[in-house]
Amino acid sequence: MDQPGGHDHSDQDRCAAVGRGRRVIVGPVRYPELCARGRQLLLDHGFTLVENSSTVPWTDEQLHALLPGADAAVAGVEVYDEAALEVADDLRIISRLGVGLDNVDLKVARTRGVDVVNVPGGNAAAVAELAVGFMLALARQLPAMNTASREGRWDRYVGVELAGKSVALLGFGAIARLVARRLSGFDVELKVYDPFVDADDVAAAGGRLVGLEEAVADVDVVSVHVPHTPSTHHLVDDALIARMRPGTLLVNTSRGGLVDQSALVRGLASGRVGGAGLDVFEQEPVDASNPLFAFDTVITSPHAAADTVEAYDRIGWATAQAVVDVFSGRTPANVAN
């Protein structure tokens, strides 16, 4: 006769066998705290975890020392380039904790038989909410009012309402679509630039599909949501800023390289850009001497748009599941290469 719970034990044994003897390196900081459910999934399947216990991403040197003998990687923002992958002889999967894959050489990974997966949409709600939050904070000059109040100055700043304004979304992926949905309650006029979607798709979300220059012309807010590729590097440059009307607000929650920082500084100084909400920078971590900090019309956050409890739980689970799938003989979801 089976012992009570015997079936459960056999299931547990089968789970643990999946990762037994296999090592997973885990780059994201605060992983045990923020991705507890996904972490437990890996442990339940018998994987040995080598985690980043510091508060900063692994350097190239640290990563290269950990990759030999690693079977899988849960990737943060550390760089998996050709040099890294050359020493990763046993690596089967790079499971990215998030969406962006600009820190992974997809072609080299494929030639070496390494699956690269991400979690499209896993943090979309978090990023979309911060993007809209930037718009509201810029429109009402919240940081300046907060500073004035704390300094004992009862300055009554006069802002503008977001309701009824015009907003341009550059890119119309998962995040931008959620931005559009959240903005629908403000009755904004929505213009969208994205060469990879059709007009009916945009119209269904309440927007109008236009070209890049038309998108940024004569709007109150420009919000950047395209991926960072060689063709989109410095998408927002002097020429595009010159197309904007004076006082346009700029929001970037995508990647720092999409905006030419020097051009943005010039735009802010001239008043062509009335304010900027930036979660990302060309150089990260950002230096305190960055010229953008000279403007009180600039609001920043430390590449934290995706950082919510809910987003980490979702992407932590999906990232771990992809690792389990590979070593269970299943094709993981969202293979990007």
C-alpha distance (Angstrom), angle and dihedral (degrees) to the residues before:
residue distance angle dihedral
M1 . . .
D2 3.78 . .
Q3 3.74 115.7 .
P4 3.81 115.1 -116.5
G5 3.76 107.6 -86.8
G6 3.80 91.9 14.5
H7 3.77 92.1 127.0
D8 3.79 90.2 53.5
H9 3.79 90.4 52.2
S10 3.80 91.5 51.9
D11 3.79 89.9 50.9
Q12 3.77 89.7 49.6
D13 3.79 90.7 49.4
R14 3.80 91.4 51.2
C15 3.81 90.2 49.3
A16 3.78 93.0 48.7
A17 3.80 91.2 49.9
V18 3.81 91.2 62.6
G19 3.77 94.8 70.5
R20 3.79 101.9 21.9
G21 3.78 109.6 135.5
R22 3.79 92.0 7.2
R23 3.79 123.6 119.1
V24 3.80 124.8 -146.9
I25 3.79 119.4 -166.7
V26 3.80 112.6 -150.1
G27 3.80 116.3 -157.7
P28 3.82 105.5 177.8
V29 3.79 115.0 99.3
R30 3.83 119.0 -120.7
Y31 3.80 89.5 19.0
P32 3.84 96.3 147.4
E33 3.80 90.3 52.2
L34 3.80 100.9 40.4
C35 3.81 101.2 33.7
A36 3.80 101.1 35.2
R37 3.81 95.0 140.8
G38 3.80 94.9 50.0
R39 3.79 91.5 42.9
Q40 3.79 90.5 53.6
L41 3.80 90.0 51.0
L42 3.80 89.6 58.3
L43 3.80 92.5 46.1
D44 3.82 91.3 48.0
H45 3.80 88.2 55.8
G46 3.78 92.2 53.7
F47 3.79 101.1 -106.7
T48 3.80 120.3 150.5
L49 3.79 110.2 -131.9
V50 3.80 125.6 -147.9
E51 3.79 103.3 -167.3
N52 3.79 135.0 -168.0
S53 3.79 102.6 -114.3
S54 3.81 95.0 179.6
T55 3.79 127.9 88.1
V56 3.82 95.4 -117.9
P57 3.81 133.6 60.5
W58 3.79 119.5 -90.4
T59 3.78 115.4 -90.8
D60 3.80 119.1 -124.9
E61 3.80 89.0 -102.4
Q62 3.80 92.9 52.2
L63 3.80 92.9 46.8
H64 3.80 93.5 47.8
A65 3.81 89.7 52.6
L66 3.82 91.6 53.4
L67 3.81 100.4 43.5
P68 3.83 100.0 72.9
G69 3.80 105.7 92.8
A70 3.80 94.1 10.2
D71 3.80 113.9 132.5
A72 3.81 97.2 -168.1
A73 3.78 140.4 7.5
V74 3.76 129.8 -147.1
A75 3.78 96.7 -155.6
G76 3.76 130.7 -147.2
V77 3.79 119.5 171.8
E78 3.82 96.6 -52.6
V79 3.80 112.0 122.7
Y80 3.80 121.7 -101.7
D81 3.79 98.8 -171.7
E82 3.79 129.4 149.8
A83 3.80 92.5 -79.3
A84 3.80 91.2 53.8
L85 3.78 95.2 44.8
E86 3.80 92.4 49.3
V87 3.81 89.9 68.6
A88 3.82 94.0 42.6
D89 3.79 98.9 87.2
D90 3.81 95.9 154.4
L91 3.80 98.4 40.0
R92 3.81 114.8 125.2
I93 3.80 102.9 168.7
I94 3.79 141.9 17.8
S95 3.80 106.2 -158.4
R96 3.79 108.4 -166.9
L97 3.79 117.2 -144.4
G98 3.79 93.6 -137.3
V99 3.77 139.6 4.2
G100 3.81 110.4 -74.3
L101 3.80 116.7 90.7
D102 3.80 100.3 -179.9
N103 3.81 89.3 114.2
V104 3.82 93.1 59.6
D105 3.81 126.7 73.5
L106 3.80 97.3 -136.1
K107 3.81 96.4 -172.8
V108 3.79 95.3 50.9
A109 3.79 90.1 45.7
R110 3.80 90.7 54.0
T111 3.80 93.7 48.6
R112 3.80 87.8 53.2
G113 3.81 92.6 49.0
V114 3.79 95.2 -110.6
D115 3.80 117.8 144.3
V116 3.80 113.3 -139.6
V117 3.79 114.9 -158.7
N118 3.78 134.3 175.0
V119 3.80 136.9 -179.3
P120 3.82 109.0 -110.0
G121 3.77 110.4 -159.1
G122 3.78 94.3 6.0
N123 3.78 93.0 118.3
A124 3.80 97.6 21.4
A125 3.80 95.6 111.1
A126 3.80 92.0 50.7
V127 3.81 94.0 50.2
A128 3.80 93.0 43.4
E129 3.79 91.9 52.8
L130 3.80 92.7 51.1
A131 3.81 91.1 48.1
V132 3.80 90.7 54.7
G133 3.80 89.0 42.9
F134 3.79 89.6 56.5
M135 3.81 90.0 50.9
L136 3.80 92.3 52.7
A137 3.80 94.1 43.5
L138 3.80 92.1 50.0
A139 3.79 93.4 45.8
R140 3.81 91.6 53.3
Q141 3.84 97.1 34.2
L142 3.79 90.4 -125.8
P143 3.83 98.5 168.7
A144 3.80 92.7 51.5
M145 3.81 91.2 47.5
N146 3.79 91.0 48.0
T147 3.80 91.9 51.3
A148 3.80 92.8 46.6
S149 3.80 92.6 50.0
R150 3.80 92.8 48.8
E151 3.81 89.7 50.6
G152 3.79 91.8 52.3
R153 3.80 95.3 -106.6
W154 3.80 111.8 134.4
D155 3.80 93.3 -154.9
R156 3.80 112.3 166.3
Y157 3.79 101.5 -147.0
V158 3.79 113.6 -159.5
G159 3.78 110.4 -141.6
V160 3.78 134.4 173.2
E161 3.79 132.1 -107.6
L162 3.77 121.3 -111.9
A163 3.79 90.3 -145.6
G164 3.76 112.6 104.4
K165 3.79 94.7 8.8
S166 3.80 126.7 127.0
V167 3.80 121.3 -110.4
A168 3.80 129.8 -170.2
L169 3.79 119.2 -153.8
L170 3.80 113.8 -159.8
G171 3.78 101.8 -154.8
F172 3.79 127.3 14.5
G173 3.78 106.8 -142.4
A174 3.79 127.4 128.5
I175 3.81 95.2 -63.1
A176 3.80 96.1 46.1
R177 3.80 90.9 48.6
L178 3.79 90.2 55.9
V179 3.80 90.0 47.3
A180 3.81 87.9 54.0
R181 3.80 91.0 49.6
R182 3.79 92.3 50.7
L183 3.79 92.3 46.2
S184 3.80 91.7 52.3
G185 3.79 89.1 82.8
F186 3.80 89.7 59.6
D187 3.82 93.6 56.2
V188 3.79 92.5 -128.3
E189 3.78 125.0 168.7
L190 3.80 104.1 -114.2
K191 3.79 125.2 -152.2
V192 3.79 120.0 -177.8
Y193 3.78 132.0 -162.3
D194 3.80 115.6 -165.4
P195 3.82 122.9 131.2
F196 3.80 91.2 -159.5
V197 3.81 101.2 60.1
D198 3.78 131.8 66.4
A199 3.77 127.9 -118.1
D200 3.81 94.7 -115.0
D201 3.80 90.5 56.7
V202 3.80 90.9 53.1
A203 3.81 92.9 43.1
A204 3.81 90.3 54.4
A205 3.81 87.1 60.0
G206 3.79 91.8 50.2
G207 3.79 97.1 -100.5
R208 3.78 140.4 112.5
L209 3.81 121.8 -126.2
V210 3.81 112.7 -132.1
G211 3.79 140.8 156.8
L212 3.79 122.1 -83.3
E213 3.78 98.2 -100.9
E214 3.80 93.1 44.5
A215 3.80 90.1 48.8
V216 3.81 94.5 60.4
A217 3.79 96.6 37.7
D218 3.80 116.8 98.5
V219 3.81 98.6 -3.1
D220 3.79 130.9 124.4
V221 3.80 97.9 -139.5
V222 3.81 134.0 27.8
S223 3.82 115.1 -164.4
V224 3.82 119.6 -170.6
H225 3.82 119.1 -141.4
V226 3.82 107.0 150.7
P227 3.81 122.7 118.3
H228 3.80 117.1 -104.4
T229 3.80 109.9 -107.9
P230 3.81 132.9 146.1
S231 3.81 88.7 -93.3
T232 3.82 94.0 51.7
H233 3.82 97.6 41.5
H234 3.83 108.1 127.5
L235 3.79 90.5 1.9
V236 3.79 86.0 159.1
D237 3.80 103.1 56.7
D238 3.79 137.8 143.2
A239 3.80 92.0 -74.5
L240 3.80 94.6 51.9
I241 3.80 92.9 44.0
A242 3.80 88.5 52.4
R243 3.82 87.4 59.7
M244 3.80 91.2 58.7
R245 3.76 122.1 90.6
P246 3.81 117.2 -115.3
G247 3.79 113.7 -79.1
T248 3.81 97.7 24.2
L249 3.81 112.9 158.6
L250 3.82 117.5 -132.2
V251 3.81 124.8 -154.6
N252 3.80 123.7 -173.5
T253 3.80 120.1 -178.7
S254 3.81 95.5 148.9
R255 3.83 116.9 69.7
G256 3.79 130.9 -30.2
G257 3.79 94.7 -130.1
L258 3.80 91.0 65.6
V259 3.81 90.1 74.0
D260 3.80 123.1 56.0
Q261 3.79 99.0 -131.4
S262 3.81 94.2 -156.5
A263 3.79 90.1 52.3
L264 3.81 90.2 48.6
V265 3.81 91.2 51.9
R266 3.80 89.2 52.1
G267 3.80 90.7 47.3
L268 3.79 92.2 51.3
A269 3.80 92.2 46.6
S270 3.80 91.7 51.8
G271 3.81 94.0 44.4
R272 3.79 92.3 -120.9
V273 3.81 84.9 117.7
G274 3.79 107.1 47.4
G275 3.79 95.3 -166.5
A276 3.79 142.0 -25.2
G277 3.80 135.0 -138.0
L278 3.80 107.8 -158.6
D279 3.78 128.6 -177.9
V280 3.80 92.2 165.6
F281 3.79 137.4 46.8
E282 3.79 137.9 -167.1
Q283 3.81 89.5 -114.9
E284 3.80 118.0 37.1
P285 2.97 133.2 -135.9
V286 3.78 85.9 40.1
D287 3.80 119.7 -129.0
A288 3.79 119.7 -122.6
S289 3.81 88.7 -126.3
N290 3.81 92.0 61.8
P291 3.83 107.0 136.4
L292 3.81 91.1 -132.4
F293 3.79 88.9 72.1
A294 3.79 90.0 66.4
F295 3.81 88.8 75.2
D296 3.80 119.3 77.4
T297 3.80 86.7 -160.4
V298 3.81 89.7 70.1
I299 3.82 119.4 90.0
T300 3.78 118.1 -169.0
S301 3.78 141.9 -175.3
P302 3.84 127.7 -173.8
H303 3.83 100.5 -104.6
A304 3.79 87.6 -71.0
A305 3.81 103.0 131.1
A306 3.79 91.9 113.8
D307 3.78 94.2 45.0
T308 3.78 108.5 109.5
V309 3.78 128.9 125.5
E310 3.80 90.3 -117.7
A311 3.81 95.4 48.7
Y312 3.79 93.7 49.2
D313 3.78 90.9 49.8
R314 3.82 92.1 51.4
I315 3.78 97.8 44.8
G316 3.80 93.4 38.4
W317 3.79 90.4 57.8
A318 3.81 94.8 43.7
T319 3.80 92.2 47.6
A320 3.80 92.2 51.3
Q321 3.81 92.1 45.0
A322 3.81 89.9 56.2
V323 3.81 90.5 56.0
V324 3.81 91.2 48.2
D325 3.81 90.5 48.6
V326 3.81 94.2 54.0
F327 3.80 93.5 52.3
S328 3.81 91.4 42.6
G329 3.79 90.6 58.7
R330 3.80 95.0 -105.8
T331 3.79 128.1 124.8
P332 3.80 107.8 -113.7
A333 3.78 121.7 -129.3
N334 3.79 120.4 -99.0
V335 3.80 101.7 19.7
A336 3.81 102.2 -176.9
N337 3.80 100.0 -167.8
